[in-house]
Amino acid sequence: MEVGIMEVGMRTEAPARQSRRRVLAATAMQSAGMMVALAACGLGGGGQEAPAAGAQPKEITLIKTQGTDVGERAWQATFDAATAATKVKVNLIREPSGSSFWDKRQAEFAAGSGPDVTYNQLNWFIVGGLKGMFIDHLPLFKRDKIDTSQYIKTEFESWQWKGKLWAIPFQSGGEGVMINRKLFDEKGVKYPTRDWTYDDLLQLCQKLNDPARGIAAIVIGQNGIQYMMGTFMRNFGGKVLNDARNKALYADDNNSVRGTELDVDLHVRYKYTPTPEITAAVPQGSTPFRAGKVAIQIDYLGGHAAAREALGADALDFAPPPKGPTGIQMARVAGNSWSILALSKVQEAAWQVLKWTHTKEGMLNTPQMQAIAWPPLIWAAESPQWLAPFKGTRMEDAQKVWQCCGHNQVVLPEGDLAITTMNAPMNRALAGEIATRDALRQSADAVNALFAQRPKEWEL
């Protein structure tokens, strides 16, 4: 979910005046624009009053990362429907994903140009928000009396910093477990239930692991402190960061250490994860799980469609992460978002389009749900349209954990620099190069040194 490299050495004040250039589709990309004063934008930089509803411009530009052919057709149809419903034409531009996308948005802002709406990520939005790139969307929600409780709580709150909502999630979803029923059935092993524990996980892995047949018990994707490893810590009752998110606690918290040790042991001690030989046998473009070579995958569940296509609907089932020793059961919840740019002169028109995509008409009567990993709106995620492909599975169990017990604390103004700093020693532990406790100490010390450099104005 979170790709791209964040820029950290940012200024935090919004410039008083900036010019902008409308980004248009034909060339991907830029045509001459107009000068605009941030002071006249109404929402620039966050914290201002929402603009009054009224006469709307007829056109906006929205830039997103390039997705699959199916997803892009779905987005085009969705925004075509939004144009028809709101009378605001949406010029949809697609660019390659990755750090270059974010680098370009920042460069445009520095030059006083850019689109009206941009795709955004959890490892970008605080950086941009502190620079003044995005409006605070909360006044718009309040003005139009939109019930924010209809969103998955953790997802919606994840896009806020210092009381400002710098992005609106268009897709959510979170961490969970996918299982290959066929491999379970071959071994006569029962599927995990919502109440399963880490002891159950160890027992299942022992029964399912069969490297001689080219089968591994488990693979853990995105296994960093901000994601899966952080869930091991939390479900064992551990603390990851303090509430201010400016101090790492995990190296000094015995419960966090125990959870991390289990995570590392699955790789190093028990060797339940794919061997080099198993990995080498995976066809190009596939994964060990989708190739039928892994029985259990703990990861972001946004890949459910690809797994279903590869394994067959009858072979795929789901579960939430296991419960820890004291019954704690949490999961990382993360998605992607749209942000209205502070330099945009058509913020009200952009808001009307984005708001419409989260109505029942916009969400359920367009192909939008073919383009997203998981709806950010609870009522949409519980709709027959969304749940149909999951019929006969236990996907609902994972969804309930997201709604009640999601975590997303490691979203930080240092962005990717914080993530890479804290995870570098942990990657060495997962590779068996360093003891878990030593890795945790090195990790916490390094990221705390980074936090000590945080400007006061970045603090919560």
C-alpha positions in Angstrom: 0.0 0.0 0.0 2.6 2.5 1.0 5.1 3.0 -1.8 7.3 5.9 -2.7 10.0 7.8 -0.9 9.1 10.7 1.2 11.0 13.9 1.4 11.8 14.9 4.9 13.7 18.2 5.0 10.6 20.3 4.4 9.5 23.7 5.3 6.3 23.9 7.3 4.9 27.3 6.4 2.7 27.8 3.4 3.9 30.6 1.1 1.8 33.7 1.1 1.4 33.7 -2.7 1.9 31.0 -5.3 1.2 30.7 -9.0 -0.3 27.5 -10.4 -0.5 25.7 -13.7 -3.4 23.5 -14.5 -2.3 20.0 -15.3 -4.2 18.7 -18.3 -4.6 15.3 -19.8 -3.6 15.4 -23.4 0.1 15.5 -22.9 0.1 14.3 -19.3 0.7 17.0 -18.6 1.0 20.6 -18.2 -0.4 23.7 -19.9 -0.2 27.3 -18.9 -2.0 28.3 -15.7 -2.9 31.3 -13.7 -1.7 33.1 -10.7 -3.5 32.5 -7.4 -3.2 33.9 -4.0 -3.4 31.4 -1.2 -5.2 33.9 0.9 -8.0 33.8 -1.6 -8.3 30.0 -1.6 -10.5 29.8 1.5 -9.1 26.5 2.6 -5.4 26.8 1.8 -3.0 25.4 4.5 -5.8 24.0 6.7 -7.7 25.4 9.6 -9.7 27.9 7.6 -13.5 28.2 7.1 -14.9 26.0 4.3 -15.9 28.0 1.2 -19.5 28.8 0.7 -21.4 26.5 -1.6 -22.7 28.2 -4.7 -21.9 28.6 -8.3 -19.3 26.0 -9.3 -16.6 26.0 -11.9 -17.3 23.3 -14.5 -13.9 21.5 -14.6 -11.3 20.0 -12.3 -8.1 18.0 -12.8 -7.4 14.9 -10.8 -4.1 13.1 -10.9 -3.6 9.5 -9.8 -1.1 6.7 -10.0 -1.5 4.2 -12.9 -3.3 1.1 -11.9 -4.4 -2.1 -13.6 -6.4 -2.0 -16.8 -9.5 -3.2 -15.0 -9.0 -0.6 -12.2 -8.4 2.3 -14.7 -11.5 1.5 -16.7 -13.5 1.4 -13.4 -12.1 4.8 -12.3 -12.8 6.4 -15.7 -16.4 5.2 -15.6 -16.8 6.4 -12.0 -15.5 9.9 -12.7 -17.6 10.0 -15.9 -20.6 9.3 -13.8 -19.5 11.9 -11.3 -19.3 14.4 -14.1 -22.8 13.6 -15.2 -24.1 13.9 -11.6 -22.3 17.0 -10.5 -21.9 18.8 -13.8 -18.2 19.2 -13.0 -16.0 17.7 -15.7 -13.2 15.6 -14.3 -10.0 15.5 -16.3 -8.4 12.3 -15.1 -4.6 12.0 -15.5 -2.5 8.9 -14.7 1.2 8.8 -14.0 3.6 6.0 -12.9 3.5 5.1 -9.3 6.4 5.3 -6.8 8.6 8.1 -5.5 8.6 10.0 -8.8 4.9 10.7 -8.5 5.3 12.3 -5.1 8.5 14.1 -6.0 6.6 15.7 -9.0 3.7 16.8 -6.8 6.1 18.5 -4.4 8.1 20.1 -7.2 4.9 21.5 -8.7 3.8 22.9 -5.4 7.1 24.6 -4.9 6.8 26.1 -8.4 3.2 27.2 -7.7 1.5 24.7 -10.0 -0.3 21.4 -9.8 -3.6 19.6 -10.1 -6.8 20.3 -8.2 -6.9 16.8 -6.6 -4.1 14.3 -6.1 -3.8 10.7 -5.1 -2.1 10.4 -1.7 -0.5 7.9 0.7 0.0 7.6 4.4 3.7 8.1 4.0 3.2 11.3 2.1 0.3 13.2 3.4 1.8 14.6 6.6 4.8 15.8 4.7 2.6 17.6 2.2 0.2 18.9 4.9 2.9 20.5 6.9 4.2 22.2 3.8 0.7 23.6 3.2 0.0 21.6 0.0 -3.4 20.2 1.0 -6.5 21.8 2.4 -8.1 20.8 5.7 -11.1 18.8 4.5 -12.8 18.6 8.0 -14.6 22.0 7.5 -16.2 20.6 4.4 -17.5 17.5 6.2 -18.8 19.7 9.0 -20.4 22.2 6.7 -22.2 19.5 4.7 -23.1 17.6 7.8 -21.5 14.4 6.7 -21.4 11.7 9.4 -17.8 10.7 9.7 -18.7 7.6 11.8 -19.7 5.9 8.6 -16.0 5.5 7.8 -13.8 2.9 9.4 -12.6 4.8 12.4 -8.9 4.0 12.2 -8.8 4.7 8.5 -10.5 8.1 8.8 -8.3 9.2 11.7 -5.1 8.0 10.0 -5.4 10.9 7.6 -5.3 13.5 10.3 -2.5 15.3 12.0 -2.6 18.2 14.5 -6.4 18.3 14.1 -6.5 18.7 10.3 -7.8 16.2 7.8 -5.4 16.5 4.9 -6.9 13.7 2.8 -10.1 11.7 2.2 -9.7 7.9 2.0 -11.0 6.4 -1.2 -10.0 2.8 -0.2 -9.2 1.1 3.0 -8.7 -2.5 4.1 -6.2 -3.9 6.4 -4.1 -6.7 7.6 -5.4 -10.2 7.8 -4.7 -13.8 7.0 -5.4 -15.6 3.7 -5.3 -19.4 3.7 -5.1 -21.9 0.9 -7.8 -24.4 1.8 -6.4 -27.0 -0.6 -3.1 -27.2 1.4 -5.0 -27.4 4.7 -7.2 -30.1 3.4 -4.3 -32.2 2.0 -2.9 -32.3 5.5 -6.2 -32.7 7.3 -5.7 -29.4 9.2 -8.6 -27.3 10.4 -8.9 -23.8 9.2 -8.3 -20.9 11.7 -11.3 -19.2 13.3 -11.7 -15.7 14.5 -10.7 -16.7 18.0 -7.5 -18.5 17.1 -4.2 -17.7 18.9 -0.5 -17.5 18.2 -0.2 -20.9 19.9 -2.7 -22.2 17.3 -0.6 -20.5 14.5 2.5 -22.3 15.6 0.7 -25.7 15.7 -0.8 -25.1 12.2 2.6 -24.1 10.8 4.2 -27.3 12.3 1.6 -29.4 10.5 1.6 -27.5 7.2 5.3 -26.9 6.6 6.6 -29.4 4.0 9.7 -28.0 2.3 10.5 -31.4 0.8 7.3 -31.0 -1.2 8.1 -27.4 -2.0 5.4 -26.1 0.5 6.0 -23.5 3.2 3.7 -23.0 6.1 3.6 -19.2 6.2 4.7 -16.0 4.5 4.5 -12.6 6.2 4.3 -9.6 3.9 5.2 -6.0 4.6 6.8 -7.3 7.8 7.9 -4.0 9.4 7.2 -2.3 12.7 4.7 0.0 11.0 2.7 -3.0 9.8 2.8 -6.8 10.5 5.6 -6.8 13.0 3.8 -4.0 14.9 0.8 -6.2 15.1 2.8 -9.0 16.7 4.0 -6.4 19.3 0.5 -5.1 20.0 -1.3 -8.4 20.2 1.3 -9.5 22.8 0.3 -6.5 24.8 3.3 -4.4 23.9 3.7 -0.7 23.2 5.2 0.6 20.0 5.3 4.4 20.3 4.2 6.8 22.9 1.0 8.8 22.4 2.8 11.8 21.0 4.5 9.5 18.4 7.9 11.0 19.2 9.5 8.1 21.2 9.9 4.4 20.4 9.0 2.2 23.3 9.2 -1.3 21.8 12.8 -2.1 22.8 12.1 -1.5 26.5 8.7 -3.3 26.5 9.0 -7.0 27.3 5.6 -7.7 25.6 6.7 -6.0 22.4 10.0 -8.0 22.6 8.1 -11.3 23.0 5.8 -10.6 20.0 8.8 -9.7 17.8 10.7 -12.7 18.9 7.8 -14.9 17.7 7.7 -13.1 14.4 11.5 -13.6 13.9 11.4 -17.2 15.1 8.9 -18.1 12.4 11.6 -17.2 9.9 14.9 -18.1 11.6 14.2 -20.7 14.4 11.4 -22.7 13.0 12.0 -22.0 9.3 8.3 -22.0 8.5 8.7 -19.4 5.8 9.6 -20.1 2.1 13.1 -21.5 1.5 15.2 -20.1 -1.3 14.3 -23.1 -3.4 10.6 -22.5 -2.9 10.9 -18.9 -3.8 13.0 -19.7 -6.9 10.2 -22.0 -8.2 7.6 -19.2 -8.1 6.6 -18.1 -11.7 7.5 -14.6 -12.6 4.7 -12.2 -11.8 3.3 -14.4 -9.1 3.9 -14.8 -5.4 4.6 -17.9 -3.2 1.0 -17.8 -1.9 -0.7 -17.3 -5.3 1.5 -20.0 -6.8 0.1 -22.5 -4.3 3.4 -22.9 -2.4 2.4 -21.3 0.9 -0.5 -22.3 3.1 -0.9 -19.1 5.2 -0.2 -15.5 4.2 -0.3 -12.7 6.7 -0.5 -9.4 4.8 -2.6 -6.6 3.6 -5.8 -8.2 2.2 -6.0 -5.9 -0.8 -4.6 -8.7 -2.9 -7.6 -10.9 -2.4 -8.8 -10.6 -6.0 -5.4 -11.7 -7.4 -5.3 -14.6 -4.9 -8.8 -15.7 -5.8 -8.0 -15.6 -9.5 -4.8 -17.6 -9.0 -6.1 -20.3 -6.5 -9.8 -20.4 -7.3 -12.6 -19.1 -5.1 -13.1 -22.5 -3.4 -9.4 -22.6 -2.3 -9.3 -19.2 -0.6 -10.4 -18.3 2.9 -9.6 -15.6 5.4 -9.1 -14.9 9.1 -8.0 -12.0 11.3 -4.5 -11.9 12.9 -4.3 -14.3 15.9 -5.1 -13.3 19.4 -2.3 -12.6 21.8 -1.7 -14.3 25.2 -4.1 -11.9 26.9 -6.8 -12.0 24.2 -5.7 -8.8 22.4 -6.5 -9.0 18.7 -5.6 -6.0 16.5 -4.8 -5.4 12.9 -3.2 -2.7 10.9 -5.7 -0.7 8.8 -4.4 1.3 5.9 -5.6 2.7 2.6 -5.1 5.5 0.1 -6.8 8.8 -0.4 -7.6 11.9 -2.4 -6.4 15.4 -1.4 -7.6 18.7 -2.7 -4.6 21.0 -3.3 -4.4 24.3 -1.5 -3.4 26.0 -4.7 -6.5 24.9 -6.5 -8.9 27.7 -7.6 -11.7 25.2 -7.9 -11.8 23.6 -4.4 -15.5 23.6 -4.1 -16.0 21.8 -7.4 -13.4 19.3 -6.4 -15.2 18.7 -3.1 -18.5 18.2 -4.9 -17.0 15.4 -7.0 -15.2 13.7 -4.2 -18.3 13.9 -2.0 -20.5 12.4 -4.7 -18.1 9.4 -5.1 -18.9 8.5 -1.4 -22.7 8.6 -1.8 -24.6 5.4 -2.3 -25.2 6.4 -5.9 -21.5 7.1 -6.5 -20.2 4.1 -4.5 -22.7 1.3 -5.4 -24.0 2.4 -8.8 -20.7 2.8 -10.5 -17.8 0.4 -11.1 -15.8 2.2 -8.3 -15.6 -0.9 -6.1 -13.8 -2.7 -8.9 -11.0 -0.2 -8.6 -10.4 -0.3 -4.8 -9.0 -2.7 -2.3 -11.7 -2.3 0.3 -14.4 0.4 0.8 -13.6 3.0 3.5 -17.3 3.3 4.2 -18.7 0.7 6.6 -22.1 0.5 4.8 -20.4 0.0 1.5 -18.2 -2.8 2.9 -21.3 -4.5 4.2 -23.2 -4.2 1.0 -24.2 -7.3 -1.1 -22.3 -5.8 -4.0 -19.1 -5.9 -2.1 -19.6 -9.1 -0.2 -20.7 -11.3 -3.1 -17.1 -12.5 -4.0 -16.5 -13.5 -0.3 -19.5 -15.7 0.0 -18.6 -18.9 1.8 -15.5 -17.4 3.5 -14.8 -15.9 6.9 -13.8 -12.5 5.5 -16.4 -10.9 7.8 -14.3 -11.9 10.8 -11.3 -9.9 9.5 -13.5 -7.0 8.7 -14.9 -6.9 12.2 -11.4 -6.6 13.7 -10.6 -3.7 11.4 -13.7 -1.9 12.6 -13.2 -2.5 16.3 -9.5 -2.8 16.8 -7.5 -1.2 14.0 -4.1 0.3 14.6 -2.1 2.8 12.5 0.0 4.6 15.0 3.2 4.6 13.0 2.2 7.3 10.6 4.8 10.0 11.1 5.9 13.4 9.8 9.3 11.9 9.1 7.6 9.6 6.7 9.7 6.9 5.0 12.8 8.1 6.7 11.4 6.9 10.0 10.1 3.7 8.5 13.4 2.7 6.9 15.4 3.8 10.0 13.4 1.6 12.4 13.1 -1.4 10.1 16.7 -1.7 8.9 17.9 -3.6 12.0 14.7 -5.7 12.0 15.3 -6.8 8.5 18.7 -8.1 9.6 17.0 -10.0 12.5 14.5 -11.6 10.0 17.5 -12.7 7.9 19.1 -14.3 11.0 22.0 -11.8 11.0 21.4 -10.3 14.4 19.5 -11.3 17.6 16.0 -9.9 18.0 16.6 -8.0 21.2 19.8 -6.4 19.7 17.9 -5.4 16.6 15.1 -3.8 18.6 17.6 -1.8 20.6 19.4 -0.6 17.5 16.1 0.2 15.9 14.7 2.2 18.8 17.9 4.1 19.4 18.1 5.1 15.8 14.6 6.2 15.4 14.6 8.1 18.7 17.7 10.0 17.5 15.6 10.9 14.4 12.6 12.0 16.5 15.0 14.2 18.6 15.5 16.3 15.4 11.8 16.8 14.8 10.9 20.6 14.7 8.5 21.7 17.4 5.9 22.7 14.8 5.6 19.1 13.6 4.6 17.7 17.0 1.1 16.6 17.7 
